[in-house]
Amino acid sequence: MVSDSINPNISVDCVVFGYDFKHLNVLLVERTLIGVNNETIFSDYSLAGNHIYEDEDIDGAASRILEDLTGFKKVYLKQFQSFAHPDRLKKIRDQKWLRSIGYNSQNRVITVGYYALLNCKEVTIHPGNRIVKWTPVEKVKKLAFDHNEILSNALDDLRLKMRTSPIGYELLPKKFTLSQLQKLYEVIYDTRIDKRNFRKKIAKLNYIVPLNEKQKGVAHKPAQLYMYSQEVFEITKREFFDITI
Amino acid sequence: MVSDSINPNISVDCVVFGYDFKHLNVLLVERTLIGVNNETIFSDYSLAGNHIYEDEDIDGAASRILEDLTGFKKVYLKQFQSFAHPDRLKKIRDQKWLRSIGYNSQNRVITVGYYALLNCKEVTIHPGNRIVKWTPVEKVKKLAFDHNEILSNALDDLRLKMRTSPIGYELLPKKFTLSQLQKLYEVIYDTRIDKRNFRKKIAKLNYIVPLNEKQKGVAHKPAQLYMYSQEVFEITKREFFDITI
């Protein structure tokens, strides 16, 4: 239950990462400045964000903002960094846009950055009255406010966390092939991985569980499907303690 | 250069971790509520924190707060998480203390958590007019505000980051022995590490560089000293890419 009272000093921005088996994409929201004669003065994109309510925790606000904008529930969503540079909302176009929607453009706003992870093919966006689009992260142009910096830091954090936590599976469907898993790592780290070495490593991980099931509806020879088991990971993760430092 | 104007909505709290070769300690600051007759109503401890100035970035604020309180400069200091629960300052003793120092106790304050890493034997604290003390993290009692939660999350983050980043060396002196390095990991992860396996792993890490120098002034046989090289790490870290997920 949230009140109608918005906190003018704290916002949340969600970097929604979606993987489509070819690219890592980010969900962008169109931002348009409308003039007095109803003409479009400019149109660009921002991350999915908004202010929090006074009686709301930030984790709750992040879930609400994501759900309002996309219809997504139960998506992996994690705080990674806050941004509070005194000038972060001070660019002329940002100032104009803030005034146009009735915000006090002089307020200092700290924004708490979250990222969400999902597979584009597994979700359908219900964006309400906003216009949203998936864009491959390497093709993102100049965004609103400091959102390019937020996106870039989210990506750094994702790359780091995927080396110690099993969060990469959030970007895949529940059942996946080993080629799909390998490709995910190649895309995220912008690198090529040797197939034999990769499969050797994966074979040692008890929490990647082979299923008695193969791909359906593919033109090539259908590959075996696997799933990631959080339960098995919890039991076995001590085995993977190692000093990579 | 900072203005005199304090932002009432954004604060920074620093979890200052100090290693003394036996314990991981945290620097706590005494907080005392003084009554109208100058009597002490209560006295407890908090993390090192304060509000930010209006024209200050949060990283800058964190450095300033740490330096004001301890005299430490050039210490490893990293943002890890923000905390903004609506009730985080609402406990009765916290409310009383906030009013006693002239703060509007009804303000909602988001605090950005940082942690600092250092070796207790390598620094001398110059705490100004505050009373500070090192306490082993496992012996920390009930702290002010939500500072127990902040400390606990900082420790989780440190444990995770030490597995992918060479930040553990910040807790050691510039020159250290392999036993000191092993003990550090045993303390942080509350575990026993097999000496032979540990030395085998370390021997493969080019960035832990043996020096032509031994310990001085020790009762036992002096051990060889090593240093961590960031330069070597930067060049070789691709070798340690591995899927532990």
HADDOCK unambig.tbl for C-alpha pairs under 7 A between the chains (distance, minus, plus):
assign (segid A and resid 9 and name CA) (segid B and resid 9 and name CA) 6.94 0.50 0.50
assign (segid A and resid 55 and name CA) (segid B and resid 86 and name CA) 5.73 0.50 0.50
assign (segid A and resid 56 and name CA) (segid B and resid 86 and name CA) 6.45 0.50 0.50
assign (segid A and resid 57 and name CA) (segid B and resid 84 and name CA) 6.25 0.50 0.50
assign (segid A and resid 57 and name CA) (segid B and resid 85 and name CA) 4.78 0.50 0.50
assign (segid A and resid 57 and name CA) (segid B and resid 86 and name CA) 6.13 0.50 0.50
assign (segid A and resid 58 and name CA) (segid B and resid 84 and name CA) 6.25 0.50 0.50
assign (segid A and resid 58 and name CA) (segid B and resid 85 and name CA) 6.93 0.50 0.50
assign (segid A and resid 80 and name CA) (segid B and resid 81 and name CA) 6.76 0.50 0.50
assign (segid A and resid 81 and name CA) (segid B and resid 80 and name CA) 6.77 0.50 0.50
assign (segid A and resid 81 and name CA) (segid B and resid 81 and name CA) 6.19 0.50 0.50
assign (segid A and resid 82 and name CA) (segid B and resid 82 and name CA) 6.69 0.50 0.50
assign (segid A and resid 84 and name CA) (segid B and resid 57 and name CA) 6.28 0.50 0.50
assign (segid A and resid 84 and name CA) (segid B and resid 58 and name CA) 6.27 0.50 0.50
assign (segid A and resid 85 and name CA) (segid B and resid 57 and name CA) 4.80 0.50 0.50
assign (segid A and resid 85 and name CA) (segid B and resid 58 and name CA) 6.95 0.50 0.50
assign (segid A and resid 86 and name CA) (segid B and resid 54 and name CA) 7.00 0.50 0.50
assign (segid A and resid 86 and name CA) (segid B and resid 55 and name CA) 5.73 0.50 0.50
assign (segid A and resid 86 and name CA) (segid B and resid 56 and name CA) 6.45 0.50 0.50
assign (segid A and resid 86 and name CA) (segid B and resid 57 and name CA) 6.15 0.50 0.50
assign (segid A and resid 162 and name CA) (segid B and resid 245 and name CA) 6.58 0.50 0.50
assign (segid A and resid 163 and name CA) (segid B and resid 243 and name CA) 5.95 0.50 0.50
assign (segid A and resid 163 and name CA) (segid B and resid 244 and name CA) 6.03 0.50 0.50
assign (segid A and resid 163 and name CA) (segid B and resid 245 and name CA) 5.73 0.50 0.50
assign (segid A and resid 164 and name CA) (segid B and resid 244 and name CA) 5.89 0.50 0.50
assign (segid A and resid 164 and name CA) (segid B and resid 245 and name CA) 5.28 0.50 0.50
assign (segid A and resid 165 and name CA) (segid B and resid 245 and name CA) 5.15 0.50 0.50
assign (segid A and resid 166 and name CA) (segid B and resid 245 and name CA) 4.81 0.50 0.50
assign (segid A and resid 240 and name CA) (segid B and resid 244 and name CA) 5.92 0.50 0.50
assign (segid A and resid 243 and name CA) (segid B and resid 163 and name CA) 5.93 0.50 0.50
assign (segid A and resid 244 and name CA) (segid B and resid 163 and name CA) 6.03 0.50 0.50
assign (segid A and resid 244 and name CA) (segid B and resid 164 and name CA) 5.85 0.50 0.50
assign (segid A and resid 244 and name CA) (segid B and resid 240 and name CA) 5.86 0.50 0.50
assign (segid A and resid 245 and name CA) (segid B and resid 162 and name CA) 6.54 0.50 0.50
assign (segid A and resid 245 and name CA) (segid B and resid 163 and name CA) 5.71 0.50 0.50
assign (segid A and resid 245 and name CA) (segid B and resid 164 and name CA) 5.21 0.50 0.50
assign (segid A and resid 245 and name CA) (segid B and resid 165 and name CA) 5.09 0.50 0.50
assign (segid A and resid 245 and name CA) (segid B and resid 166 and name CA) 4.75 0.50 0.50
